[in-house]
């Protein structure tokens, strides 16, 4: 992907009680977490998931789904080659197990076998946000451009997926078990494509869309939600900031 990243920065500046009310989530594992003006990869952020009985709750999860096995094997092989070049013995299975996986924040190719296992009802979630950022790739400056549904930055949700996972996220942490999430992307609409032509997040703007995504419907009945917003559905609310400034409202 080089230096041009796809939605690796967003903000959720509404209070968690408001998130829970709009998403009809009855529980919250961390209701003291303050609003977040900048959520980066591997940050913990609120996610709405199902509990037993299809009730919804808010949990904090780390942003970044498991990377593909191939990506980790390729990285471990490079590490092994460097160690062998230094004359060191290599236990490749151990090296692979301990290979750091920073996670994959966005999911575009939902036909991939790597992602299919998490597209069912049990792993679908809602990721709340008030704005998201894309780098200005078209203009070449790569300055962050912040988008929201309107200038007041109302609460909305990405179509997310999540899973429990055991891996090495950071070398200093070692192997950890955690819950991780990401969200779907799709073609860019007109506003996003002006700055970043590659893709935009999948955004669910209505209660009906959120309910369908969180229903027990199979993937074939929800896959049409992986589509861009209509043109003129987004506004540019900030440019060049690393975090989203406070809403004018």
C-alpha positions, 0 to 999 in steps of 0.5 A, spaced: 500 500 500 506 504 500 505 511 503 497 511 501 493 508 507 485 507 507 482 510 513 487 509 518 484 514 522 477 516 525 474 520 531 468 518 535 467 524 539 460 523 542 459 520 549 458 513 550 451 514 552 449 517 546 452 511 542 449 506 546 442 509 545 442 510 538 445 503 537 440 500 542 446 497 546 443 495 553 450 494 556 457 498 556 463 494 559 467 501 559 462 507 560 468 512 563 472 512 556 472 519 554 470 521 547 476 520 542 478 525 537 483 521 533 483 513 533 489 510 530 490 502 528 491 498 534 488 503 539 482 501 543 475 503 541 468 502 542 464 497 538 457 495 538 456 487 538 451 482 540 451 478 546 446 472 548 439 473 545 441 478 540 442 483 545 447 489 544 453 491 548 458 496 547 465 493 548 472 496 547 476 492 542 483 493 538 483 496 531 486 491 526 483 484 524 488 478 524 493 479 517 493 473 512 497 467 514 501 468 508 503 475 510 505 473 516 509 467 513 512 472 508 514 476 514 517 470 518 521 468 512 524 474 511 526 475 519 529 467 518 533 469 512 536 475 516 538 470 522 541 465 518 545 470 515 548 471 521 549 464 523 544 463 528 539 457 528 532 458 526 526 455 529 521 457 524 514 455 527 516 459 533 518 464 529 512 464 526 508 464 532 511 470 535 511 474 528 508 481 530 501 482 527 499 489 527 493 488 524 489 489 518 484 495 519 480 495 513 476 489 509 475 490 502 475 483 498 470 480 502 470 474 497 477 472 500 477 466 504 481 469 509 475 474 511 469 469 509 469 466 516 468 473 520 462 475 515 456 471 519 452 474 524 456 472 530 462 477 528 458 483 525 458 489 529 457 496 529 463 501 529 461 508 531 464 514 529 463 522 528 468 523 522 473 519 518 480 521 515 483 520 508 490 522 506 490 527 500 492 522 495 489 525 489 493 532 490 499 529 493 500 532 499 497 526 503 494 531 508 489 528 512 482 530 510 476 529 515 469 527 512 463 527 516 455 526 514 455 534 515 458 540 519 455 538 526 459 531 525 453 527 527 454 520 530 454 514 525 456 507 524 461 503 520 459 496 518 464 492 522 467 485 523 470 483 530 473 476 532 477 474 539 484 473 537 491 470 540 497 473 537 503 478 538 501 485 536 507 488 539 514 485 541 514 488 547 507 485 549 509 478 547 503 473 545 496 476 548 489 474 547 484 480 545 478 482 541 479 485 535 475 489 529 475 492 523 470 495 518 469 494 510 471 499 505 468 500 498 469 504 492 469 512 494 463 517 493 464 523 489 467 527 496 472 522 498 474 521 491 476 528 490 482 527 495 482 519 495 480 515 489 482 508 492 476 507 497 472 509 503 469 506 509 462 502 508 457 507 512 450 505 515 446 511 516 439 508 517 436 504 523 434 499 518 441 498 515 444 497 522 438 492 524 440 488 517 447 488 518 446 486 526 441 481 524 442 473 523 441 474 516 446 470 512 452 474 508 448 474 501 442 478 504 447 483 507 452 484 502 449 489 498 450 494 504 458 494 502 457 500 497 459 507 497 454 513 500 451 517 495 454 523 492 453 529 496 452 525 502 459 527 506 462 534 508 469 536 508 469 538 516 477 539 517 483 539 513 491 538 515 489 536 522 492 529 526 485 529 530 478 532 529 477 538 532 471 539 536 465 540 532 462 547 532 456 545 535 
